[in-house]
Amino acid sequence: KKNKNIIICGGTGFYINAFLYNYTFTDDTTNTAIKSHLLKESEKYGPVKMWERLNIIDPASARIIDPNNNKRVIRALEIYEHTKIPPSSFRKKSDAARKDTKIIGLTAPRELVYQRINNRVDQMIDTGLIDEVRQLLDMGYHQKLQAFEALGYKEAASYLTGSIEKQEMIELIKLKTRQFAKRQITWFKRFNNVHWINIT
């Protein structure tokens, strides 16, 4: 409203795309019975299997949803089960990106990115990630909540509940963060007119 420049900063390419191309989305209400059934299937078979199912019925939606983002995968499957129409068919967008933007991308050699990720995970552990997650669990928050899908939280919760050892937890966080970074790189390479800056 004040006609000032805004900065949108983040690693989730889908939301950047939604802004650039003015996406609109279906406002279908949740079907509780279908959602409950899908959640039970997800618990049984795992989020990747659910994503694979989505990829069969709606590759366009699967392409923009992280396989580990179980909430969005379930939502897409729910829409399909409820309407028998691929969720991507409901998604509308402009043909061309808005012109009042400048896209700036930060880049570095992959080895450096992965080294920084590994160092950052070690720093997260040293500065209290485990204690933070322990406190959340002690407060009664269940580890199946969507918030625990965040990188680091899920693995720390698994360690605290005895499912994995501490070193395994640390290596898992590093691996999954590196995998996420790789998906980010792939995603943003699709964008046109990016002004890339090497940060090394």
Secondary structure, DSSP 4 states (H G I P E B T S, - for coil): ----------S-HHHHHHHHTT-B---PPP-HHHHHHHHHHHHHH-HHHHHHHHHHH-HHHHHTS-TT-HHHHHHHHHHHHHHSS-GGGT-B--SS--SS--EEEEE--HHHHHHHHHHHHHHHHHTTHHHHHHHHHHTT--TTSGGGGSTTHHHHHHHHTTSS-HHHHHHHHHHHHHHHHHHHHHHHTT-SSEEEEE--
